[in-house]
Every structure is written in structure tokens, then in C-alpha cells.
Amino acid sequence: MMMRHLFLPLAAAVVGYAGVTAAAAASKRVFTIAAVEPKGTAEVAKEAFPAAALPDGGGLQLKKPGDDGRWQISAYLWSAPQYHVKTGDEVTLRFVGLNGSEHPTTIEGYDKSFTLKRGEVTDISFVADKPGVFQIICSKHQPTMVSELIVE
């Protein structure tokens, strides 16, 4: 009988502690995601202008040599390829428009769509309640402007 009186409060404490631990494991996460456009330039005298076409989609751009013989390639990207969070985290993705006039963006699996414009900041907040890998896609600059939200 004495064991039963000790066991029940101990079991209740363990169950209560497990619930507190799960709730405490979720946290607030904020990521700043910049729309960037790295560029590379070369001179025809040192590097030939590429003959092969780039993939369609606007994410990669190639400018032909000018009168000065310089050519340029650029790629539109999000500032990091992956963002990791845990299931239950309160997530804010703070998008900053640095390069490119606009970026029609979708966060797959979380029903979030918006258009980021140069010089603007757009905050998207949600609870990461679905584990998996979800793409963050700018539809105007494919195939390069894609990152992954990884919910573990």
C-alpha cells in the first residue's frame, strides 16, 4: 500500500515534467533572409565569353561583352541555402530586399506567399508545426533562388 502512495505522485511528476520539457523545447527563432545578387566579371581578352546558354528562369543572367570587352554573370539567391528549426518553434523569417526589383515568394507547405521588393522588409511568422523539408521559392528567379526550411 505504501508503494502505491509513493508511485502515483512520482508517476504524475514524471508525466508533468515530460509535458514541461516538451513545451520548453519550443523556442522563438528569427532568421534574416536577404535577396542577393552576386556578380562575377571578366574580360574577353582573359576569359572567353561562354558559348553555352544558361538555364531558363531568370535566376542566372549573362551580360554580353561591352565596348570595353568586359562581360558579367550574376545569380539571384537567398542569403543562405537552409534554415533549420524544430517542430513547435515559433519562426519569423525576416526577408530583406537588397537586389532585384521584386521577388514573388512562396514558402511551400506553410501556405505563405508574398512579394518582396527592393528596399523593403517582409516578416513572415508561423509555428513550425509540420516536420519536413519545405522550399522557399522566388518564382521570378529560377532555378537559383530556392532555399530550404528544414523542420526537425
C-alpha positions in Angstrom: 0.0 0.0 0.0 2.8 2.4 0.9 4.5 1.7 -2.5 1.3 2.7 -4.3 1.2 6.0 -2.5 4.8 6.7 -3.5 4.3 5.5 -7.1 1.3 7.6 -8.1 2.8 11.0 -7.1 6.1 10.0 -8.7 4.3 9.0 -12.0 2.3 12.2 -12.0 5.5 14.2 -11.5 7.2 12.4 -14.4 4.3 12.9 -16.7 4.1 16.6 -15.7 7.8 17.0 -16.2 7.7 15.5 -19.7 5.0 18.0 -20.6 7.0 20.9 -19.4 10.1 19.6 -21.2 8.3 19.4 -24.5 6.8 22.9 -24.1 10.1 24.3 -23.0 11.9 22.7 -26.1 10.0 25.0 -28.5 11.6 28.4 -28.9 11.3 31.6 -30.9 13.6 31.6 -33.9 14.2 34.7 -36.2 16.2 34.4 -39.4 17.1 37.3 -41.7 17.0 36.2 -45.3 18.4 38.7 -47.9 17.7 38.6 -51.6 21.2 38.9 -53.0 22.7 39.0 -56.5 26.4 38.1 -56.5 28.2 39.0 -59.7 31.3 38.0 -61.5 33.0 39.9 -64.3 35.8 39.0 -66.8 37.5 40.4 -69.8 37.2 38.7 -73.2 40.9 39.0 -73.6 41.5 36.9 -70.5 38.4 34.7 -70.5 36.2 33.9 -73.4 32.5 34.7 -73.2 30.6 31.5 -72.6 29.0 29.9 -75.6 26.6 27.7 -73.8 23.2 29.0 -72.8 22.3 29.3 -69.1 19.2 27.6 -67.7 15.9 29.4 -68.2 14.1 31.1 -65.4 15.8 34.4 -64.7 17.9 33.2 -61.8 21.1 33.4 -63.8 21.9 36.3 -66.0 24.7 36.7 -68.5 25.6 40.1 -70.0 27.5 40.1 -73.3 30.8 42.0 -73.5 30.5 45.7 -74.0 32.9 48.0 -75.9 35.4 47.6 -73.1 35.4 43.8 -73.6 34.0 43.0 -70.2 31.2 40.5 -69.6 29.3 39.6 -66.5 27.4 36.7 -64.9 25.1 37.1 -61.9 22.9 34.8 -59.9 19.9 35.6 -57.7 20.0 33.8 -54.4 18.6 33.8 -50.9 21.4 34.6 -48.4 21.5 31.0 -47.0 20.6 27.7 -48.6 18.9 26.2 -45.5 17.2 27.3 -42.3 16.8 24.6 -39.5 14.1 24.8 -36.8 12.4 22.3 -34.5 8.8 21.2 -34.6 6.8 23.6 -32.4 9.2 26.5 -32.8 7.7 30.0 -33.3 9.5 31.1 -36.5 9.9 34.5 -38.0 11.6 34.7 -41.4 12.6 38.4 -42.0 13.1 38.9 -45.7 15.1 41.9 -46.9 15.0 43.1 -50.5 18.6 44.0 -51.4 18.8 43.2 -55.1 16.2 42.7 -57.7 13.1 44.8 -58.1 10.7 42.1 -56.8 10.7 38.5 -55.7 7.3 36.7 -55.8 7.9 34.2 -53.0 6.2 31.1 -51.6 7.0 29.0 -48.6 5.8 25.6 -49.6 3.8 23.5 -47.1 3.0 26.6 -44.9 0.6 28.4 -47.2 2.7 31.6 -47.2 3.0 33.7 -50.3 4.1 37.4 -50.7 6.1 39.7 -53.0 9.4 41.1 -51.6 10.5 44.4 -53.1 13.9 46.1 -53.1 14.3 48.3 -50.0 11.6 46.6 -48.1 11.5 44.1 -45.2 8.7 41.5 -45.0 8.3 39.4 -41.8 6.6 36.0 -42.1 5.7 34.4 -38.8 4.3 30.9 -38.1 4.6 27.9 -35.8 6.7 25.2 -37.4 4.0 22.5 -36.8 4.9 20.2 -39.7 8.2 18.3 -39.8 9.8 18.0 -43.2 11.7 20.0 -45.8 9.9 22.9 -47.4 11.2 25.1 -50.2 11.3 28.9 -50.0 11.0 29.8 -53.7 11.2 33.1 -55.7 9.3 32.2 -58.8 10.9 35.1 -60.8 14.5 33.9 -60.3 14.6 30.2 -61.0 16.4 27.8 -60.8 18.7 29.5 -58.3 16.6 31.4 -55.8 15.5 28.5 -53.7 16.3 27.8 -50.0 15.0 25.1 -47.7 13.2 25.4 -44.4 14.0 22.2 -42.5 11.7 21.4 -39.6 13.0 18.6 -37.5 
